[in-house]
Amino acid sequence: MTRHTAPRTVLLAAGELLAWWAGLAMLWLVLITTVDTLERIVGASCAAVGALLARAGRRAVTWR
């Protein structure tokens, strides 16, 4: 891996995680009835865990 591809790889991974997180967080907000601070914290945390698992699952399937 050259010096120029490593930052690009990190940027792509961060973008993928952010996209997964945003999608899962929006789904959480759609499915709950009340939106208070605790619900936002729980939703953001669950979405972050889900994003990590989604990325790991995609990498396991595509071997990248």
PDB file as gemmi writes it, atoms N, CA and C in Angstrom:
CRYST1    1.000    1.000    1.000  90.00  90.00  90.00 P 1                      
ATOM      1  N   MET A   1       0.851  -1.172   0.000  1.00  0.00           N  
ATOM      2  CA  MET A   1       0.000   0.000   0.000  1.00  0.00           C  
ATOM      3  C   MET A   1       0.896   1.234   0.000  1.00  0.00           C  
ATOM      4  N   THR A   2       0.626   2.133  -0.896  1.00  0.00           N  
ATOM      5  CA  THR A   2       1.435   3.332  -0.958  1.00  0.00           C  
ATOM      6  C   THR A   2       0.928   4.375   0.024  1.00  0.00           C  
ATOM      7  N   ARG A   3       1.705   5.405   0.179  1.00  0.00           N  
ATOM      8  CA  ARG A   3       1.327   6.458   1.123  1.00  0.00           C  
ATOM      9  C   ARG A   3       0.060   7.177   0.711  1.00  0.00           C  
ATOM     10  N   HIS A   4      -0.219   7.233  -0.580  1.00  0.00           N  
ATOM     11  CA  HIS A   4      -1.367   8.006  -1.054  1.00  0.00           C  
ATOM     12  C   HIS A   4      -2.678   7.226  -0.992  1.00  0.00           C  
ATOM     13  N   THR A   5      -2.614   5.895  -0.951  1.00  0.00           N  
ATOM     14  CA  THR A   5      -3.851   5.131  -0.909  1.00  0.00           C  
ATOM     15  C   THR A   5      -4.362   4.951   0.513  1.00  0.00           C  
ATOM     16  N   ALA A   6      -3.488   5.000   1.501  1.00  0.00           N  
ATOM     17  CA  ALA A   6      -3.929   4.805   2.884  1.00  0.00           C  
ATOM     18  C   ALA A   6      -4.918   5.885   3.332  1.00  0.00           C  
ATOM     19  N   PRO A   7      -4.637   7.175   3.125  1.00  0.00           N  
ATOM     20  CA  PRO A   7      -5.627   8.181   3.535  1.00  0.00           C  
ATOM     21  C   PRO A   7      -6.943   8.034   2.765  1.00  0.00           C  
ATOM     22  N   ARG A   8      -6.873   7.644   1.508  1.00  0.00           N  
ATOM     23  CA  ARG A   8      -8.096   7.463   0.722  1.00  0.00           C  
ATOM     24  C   ARG A   8      -8.897   6.289   1.265  1.00  0.00           C  
ATOM     25  N   THR A   9      -8.236   5.221   1.646  1.00  0.00           N  
ATOM     26  CA  THR A   9      -8.903   4.056   2.204  1.00  0.00           C  
ATOM     27  C   THR A   9      -9.582   4.404   3.525  1.00  0.00           C  
ATOM     28  N   VAL A  10      -8.901   5.161   4.353  1.00  0.00           N  
ATOM     29  CA  VAL A  10      -9.476   5.584   5.631  1.00  0.00           C  
ATOM     30  C   VAL A  10     -10.680   6.488   5.391  1.00  0.00           C  
ATOM     31  N   LEU A  11     -10.569   7.380   4.426  1.00  0.00           N  
ATOM     32  CA  LEU A  11     -11.669   8.288   4.105  1.00  0.00           C  
ATOM     33  C   LEU A  11     -12.887   7.510   3.580  1.00  0.00           C  
ATOM     34  N   LEU A  12     -12.651   6.519   2.734  1.00  0.00           N  
ATOM     35  CA  LEU A  12     -13.755   5.705   2.219  1.00  0.00           C  
ATOM     36  C   LEU A  12     -14.415   4.895   3.340  1.00  0.00           C  
ATOM     37  N   ALA A  13     -13.615   4.353   4.241  1.00  0.00           N  
ATOM     38  CA  ALA A  13     -14.165   3.594   5.366  1.00  0.00           C  
ATOM     39  C   ALA A  13     -14.984   4.503   6.277  1.00  0.00           C  
ATOM     40  N   ALA A  14     -14.482   5.693   6.538  1.00  0.00           N  
ATOM     41  CA  ALA A  14     -15.211   6.645   7.381  1.00  0.00           C  
ATOM     42  C   ALA A  14     -16.516   7.062   6.701  1.00  0.00           C  
ATOM     43  N   GLY A  15     -16.477   7.263   5.398  1.00  0.00           N  
ATOM     44  CA  GLY A  15     -17.684   7.622   4.662  1.00  0.00           C  
ATOM     45  C   GLY A  15     -18.721   6.506   4.694  1.00  0.00           C  
ATOM     46  N   GLU A  16     -18.263   5.271   4.566  1.00  0.00           N  
ATOM     47  CA  GLU A  16     -19.190   4.139   4.627  1.00  0.00           C  
ATOM     48  C   GLU A  16     -19.826   4.029   6.012  1.00  0.00           C  
ATOM     49  N   LEU A  17     -19.006   4.174   7.049  1.00  0.00           N  
ATOM     50  CA  LEU A  17     -19.543   4.121   8.412  1.00  0.00           C  
ATOM     51  C   LEU A  17     -20.541   5.249   8.658  1.00  0.00           C  
ATOM     52  N   LEU A  18     -20.222   6.432   8.175  1.00  0.00           N  
ATOM     53  CA  LEU A  18     -21.125   7.569   8.347  1.00  0.00           C  
ATOM     54  C   LEU A  18     -22.442   7.346   7.610  1.00  0.00           C  
ATOM     55  N   ALA A  19     -22.377   6.785   6.417  1.00  0.00           N  
ATOM     56  CA  ALA A  19     -23.598   6.515   5.652  1.00  0.00           C  
ATOM     57  C   ALA A  19     -24.463   5.480   6.369  1.00  0.00           C  
ATOM     58  N   TRP A  20     -23.847   4.402   6.844  1.00  0.00           N  
ATOM     59  CA  TRP A  20     -24.598   3.395   7.598  1.00  0.00           C  
ATOM     60  C   TRP A  20     -25.199   4.002   8.859  1.00  0.00           C  
ATOM     61  N   TRP A  21     -24.397   4.796   9.585  1.00  0.00           N  
ATOM     62  CA  TRP A  21     -24.878   5.400  10.822  1.00  0.00           C  
ATOM     63  C   TRP A  21     -26.073   6.307  10.557  1.00  0.00           C  
ATOM     64  N   ALA A  22     -25.971   7.138   9.525  1.00  0.00           N  
ATOM     65  CA  ALA A  22     -27.052   8.074   9.220  1.00  0.00           C  
ATOM     66  C   ALA A  22     -28.337   7.321   8.861  1.00  0.00           C  
ATOM     67  N   GLY A  23     -28.208   6.291   8.055  1.00  0.00           N  
ATOM     68  CA  GLY A  23     -29.382   5.515   7.679  1.00  0.00           C  
ATOM     69  C   GLY A  23     -30.026   4.828   8.866  1.00  0.00           C  
ATOM     70  N   LEU A  24     -29.219   4.216   9.715  1.00  0.00           N  
ATOM     71  CA  LEU A  24     -29.758   3.530  10.884  1.00  0.00           C  
ATOM     72  C   LEU A  24     -30.323   4.504  11.914  1.00  0.00           C  
ATOM     73  N   ALA A  25     -29.684   5.651  12.080  1.00  0.00           N  
ATOM     74  CA  ALA A  25     -30.194   6.657  13.017  1.00  0.00           C  
ATOM     75  C   ALA A  25     -31.534   7.211  12.535  1.00  0.00           C  
ATOM     76  N   MET A  26     -31.663   7.437  11.233  1.00  0.00           N  
ATOM     77  CA  MET A  26     -32.932   7.917  10.698  1.00  0.00           C  
ATOM     78  C   MET A  26     -34.026   6.864  10.871  1.00  0.00           C  
ATOM     79  N   LEU A  27     -33.690   5.611  10.660  1.00  0.00           N  
ATOM     80  CA  LEU A  27     -34.662   4.533  10.865  1.00  0.00           C  
ATOM     81  C   LEU A  27     -35.111   4.502  12.325  1.00  0.00           C  
ATOM     82  N   TRP A  28     -34.184   4.675  13.248  1.00  0.00           N  
ATOM     83  CA  TRP A  28     -34.513   4.707  14.671  1.00  0.00           C  
ATOM     84  C   TRP A  28     -35.497   5.842  14.966  1.00  0.00           C  
ATOM     85  N   LEU A  29     -35.216   7.013  14.427  1.00  0.00           N  
ATOM     86  CA  LEU A  29     -36.086   8.167  14.673  1.00  0.00           C  
ATOM     87  C   LEU A  29     -37.487   7.962  14.096  1.00  0.00           C  
ATOM     88  N   VAL A  30     -37.573   7.270  12.979  1.00  0.00           N  
ATOM     89  CA  VAL A  30     -38.877   7.008  12.371  1.00  0.00           C  
ATOM     90  C   VAL A  30     -39.682   6.034  13.225  1.00  0.00           C  
ATOM     91  N   LEU A  31     -39.006   5.080  13.848  1.00  0.00           N  
ATOM     92  CA  LEU A  31     -39.705   4.021  14.567  1.00  0.00           C  
ATOM     93  C   LEU A  31     -40.069   4.351  16.009  1.00  0.00           C  
ATOM     94  N   ILE A  32     -39.497   5.400  16.587  1.00  0.00           N  
ATOM     95  CA  ILE A  32     -39.838   5.727  17.972  1.00  0.00           C  
ATOM     96  C   ILE A  32     -40.955   6.755  18.001  1.00  0.00           C  
ATOM     97  N   THR A  33     -41.639   6.815  19.130  1.00  0.00           N  
ATOM     98  CA  THR A  33     -42.765   7.746  19.230  1.00  0.00           C  
ATOM     99  C   THR A  33     -42.367   9.074  19.862  1.00  0.00           C  
ATOM    100  N   THR A  34     -41.487   9.035  20.862  1.00  0.00           N  
ATOM    101  CA  THR A  34     -41.059  10.274  21.505  1.00  0.00           C  
ATOM    102  C   THR A  34     -39.579  10.497  21.215  1.00  0.00           C  
ATOM    103  N   VAL A  35     -39.223  11.737  21.011  1.00  0.00           N  
ATOM    104  CA  VAL A  35     -37.827  12.067  20.731  1.00  0.00           C  
ATOM    105  C   VAL A  35     -37.331  12.980  21.839  1.00  0.00           C  
ATOM    106  N   ASP A  36     -36.686  12.389  22.840  1.00  0.00           N  
ATOM    107  CA  ASP A  36     -36.063  13.189  23.882  1.00  0.00           C  
ATOM    108  C   ASP A  36     -34.564  12.906  23.869  1.00  0.00           C  
ATOM    109  N   THR A  37     -33.831  13.525  24.765  1.00  0.00           N  
ATOM    110  CA  THR A  37     -32.379  13.427  24.767  1.00  0.00           C  
ATOM    111  C   THR A  37     -31.897  11.992  24.946  1.00  0.00           C  
ATOM    112  N   LEU A  38     -32.499  11.269  25.873  1.00  0.00           N  
ATOM    113  CA  LEU A  38     -32.085   9.891  26.107  1.00  0.00           C  
ATOM    114  C   LEU A  38     -32.323   9.026  24.870  1.00  0.00           C  
ATOM    115  N   GLU A  39     -33.444   9.213  24.205  1.00  0.00           N  
ATOM    116  CA  GLU A  39     -33.732   8.445  22.991  1.00  0.00           C  
ATOM    117  C   GLU A  39     -32.719   8.761  21.897  1.00  0.00           C  
ATOM    118  N   ARG A  40     -32.309   9.998  21.789  1.00  0.00           N  
ATOM    119  CA  ARG A  40     -31.300  10.365  20.780  1.00  0.00           C  
ATOM    120  C   ARG A  40     -29.959   9.712  21.086  1.00  0.00           C  
ATOM    121  N   ILE A  41     -29.583   9.679  22.352  1.00  0.00           N  
ATOM    122  CA  ILE A  41     -28.308   9.057  22.746  1.00  0.00           C  
ATOM    123  C   ILE A  41     -28.344   7.555  22.477  1.00  0.00           C  
ATOM    124  N   VAL A  42     -29.426   6.916  22.879  1.00  0.00           N  
ATOM    125  CA  VAL A  42     -29.562   5.471  22.647  1.00  0.00           C  
ATOM    126  C   VAL A  42     -29.595   5.179  21.153  1.00  0.00           C  
ATOM    127  N   GLY A  43     -30.344   5.952  20.393  1.00  0.00           N  
ATOM    128  CA  GLY A  43     -30.426   5.745  18.953  1.00  0.00           C  
ATOM    129  C   GLY A  43     -29.089   5.931  18.260  1.00  0.00           C  
ATOM    130  N   ALA A  44     -28.354   6.975  18.643  1.00  0.00           N  
ATOM    131  CA  ALA A  44     -27.045   7.219  18.045  1.00  0.00           C  
ATOM    132  C   ALA A  44     -26.072   6.102  18.382  1.00  0.00           C  
ATOM    133  N   SER A  45     -26.135   5.609  19.613  1.00  0.00           N  
ATOM    134  CA  SER A  45     -25.243   4.527  20.032  1.00  0.00           C  
ATOM    135  C   SER A  45     -25.566   3.230  19.305  1.00  0.00           C  
ATOM    136  N   CYS A  46     -26.836   2.899  19.226  1.00  0.00           N  
ATOM    137  CA  CYS A  46     -27.246   1.679  18.523  1.00  0.00           C  
ATOM    138  C   CYS A  46     -26.927   1.774  17.035  1.00  0.00           C  
ATOM    139  N   ALA A  47     -27.102   2.944  16.458  1.00  0.00           N  
ATOM    140  CA  ALA A  47     -26.777   3.132  15.046  1.00  0.00           C  
ATOM    141  C   ALA A  47     -25.279   2.982  14.810  1.00  0.00           C  
ATOM    142  N   ALA A  48     -24.458   3.449  15.749  1.00  0.00           N  
ATOM    143  CA  ALA A  48     -23.006   3.308  15.612  1.00  0.00           C  
ATOM    144  C   ALA A  48     -22.596   1.838  15.655  1.00  0.00           C  
ATOM    145  N   VAL A  49     -23.169   1.090  16.580  1.00  0.00           N  
ATOM    146  CA  VAL A  49     -22.867  -0.343  16.657  1.00  0.00           C  
ATOM    147  C   VAL A  49     -23.343  -1.043  15.387  1.00  0.00           C  
ATOM    148  N   GLY A  50     -24.531  -0.691  14.934  1.00  0.00           N  
ATOM    149  CA  GLY A  50     -25.059  -1.283  13.706  1.00  0.00           C  
ATOM    150  C   GLY A  50     -24.203  -0.949  12.494  1.00  0.00           C  
ATOM    151  N   ALA A  51     -23.689   0.271  12.428  1.00  0.00           N  
ATOM    152  CA  ALA A  51     -22.828   0.669  11.310  1.00  0.00           C  
ATOM    153  C   ALA A  51     -21.539  -0.138  11.302  1.00  0.00           C  
ATOM    154  N   LEU A  52     -20.950  -0.336  12.474  1.00  0.00           N  
ATOM    155  CA  LEU A  52     -19.728  -1.146  12.555  1.00  0.00           C  
ATOM    156  C   LEU A  52     -19.994  -2.583  12.130  1.00  0.00           C  
ATOM    157  N   LEU A  53     -21.107  -3.141  12.572  1.00  0.00           N  
ATOM    158  CA  LEU A  53     -21.446  -4.516  12.205  1.00  0.00           C  
ATOM    159  C   LEU A  53     -21.780  -4.630  10.719  1.00  0.00           C  
ATOM    160  N   ALA A  54     -22.448  -3.647  10.158  1.00  0.00           N  
ATOM    161  CA  ALA A  54     -22.772  -3.667   8.735  1.00  0.00           C  
ATOM    162  C   ALA A  54     -21.510  -3.605   7.885  1.00  0.00           C  
ATOM    163  N   ARG A  55     -20.579  -2.752   8.275  1.00  0.00           N  
ATOM    164  CA  ARG A  55     -19.311  -2.667   7.537  1.00  0.00           C  
ATOM    165  C   ARG A  55     -18.524  -3.951   7.654  1.00  0.00           C  
ATOM    166  N   ALA A  56     -18.476  -4.520   8.853  1.00  0.00           N  
ATOM    167  CA  ALA A  56     -17.755  -5.784   9.042  1.00  0.00           C  
ATOM    168  C   ALA A  56     -18.408  -6.895   8.225  1.00  0.00           C  
ATOM    169  N   GLY A  57     -19.724  -6.938   8.189  1.00  0.00           N  
ATOM    170  CA  GLY A  57     -20.419  -7.940   7.402  1.00  0.00           C  
ATOM    171  C   GLY A  57     -20.177  -7.779   5.912  1.00  0.00           C  
ATOM    172  N   ARG A  58     -20.196  -6.541   5.438  1.00  0.00           N  
ATOM    173  CA  ARG A  58     -19.931  -6.310   4.021  1.00  0.00           C  
ATOM    174  C   ARG A  58     -18.501  -6.697   3.656  1.00  0.00           C  
ATOM    175  N   ARG A  59     -17.570  -6.365   4.530  1.00  0.00           N  
ATOM    176  CA  ARG A  59     -16.171  -6.737   4.263  1.00  0.00           C  
ATOM    177  C   ARG A  59     -15.982  -8.239   4.282  1.00  0.00           C  
ATOM    178  N   ALA A  60     -16.705  -8.944   5.154  1.00  0.00           N  
ATOM    179  CA  ALA A  60     -16.587 -10.401   5.204  1.00  0.00           C  
ATOM    180  C   ALA A  60     -17.122 -11.042   3.917  1.00  0.00           C  
ATOM    181  N   VAL A  61     -18.147 -10.439   3.340  1.00  0.00           N  
ATOM    182  CA  VAL A  61     -18.735 -10.999   2.123  1.00  0.00           C  
ATOM    183  C   VAL A  61     -17.906 -10.655   0.893  1.00  0.00           C  
ATOM    184  N   THR A  62     -17.396  -9.435   0.820  1.00  0.00           N  
ATOM    185  CA  THR A  62     -16.669  -9.002  -0.388  1.00  0.00           C  
ATOM    186  C   THR A  62     -15.163  -9.193  -0.269  1.00  0.00           C  
ATOM    187  N   TRP A  63     -14.646  -9.544   0.870  1.00  0.00           N  
ATOM    188  CA  TRP A  63     -13.211  -9.746   1.123  1.00  0.00           C  
ATOM    189  C   TRP A  63     -12.388  -8.518   0.783  1.00  0.00           C  
ATOM    190  N   ARG A  64     -12.918  -7.307   1.121  1.00  0.00           N  
ATOM    191  CA  ARG A  64     -12.138  -6.084   0.909  1.00  0.00           C  
ATOM    192  C   ARG A  64     -11.936  -5.389   2.215  1.00  0.00           C  
TER     193      ARG A  64                                                      
END                                                                             
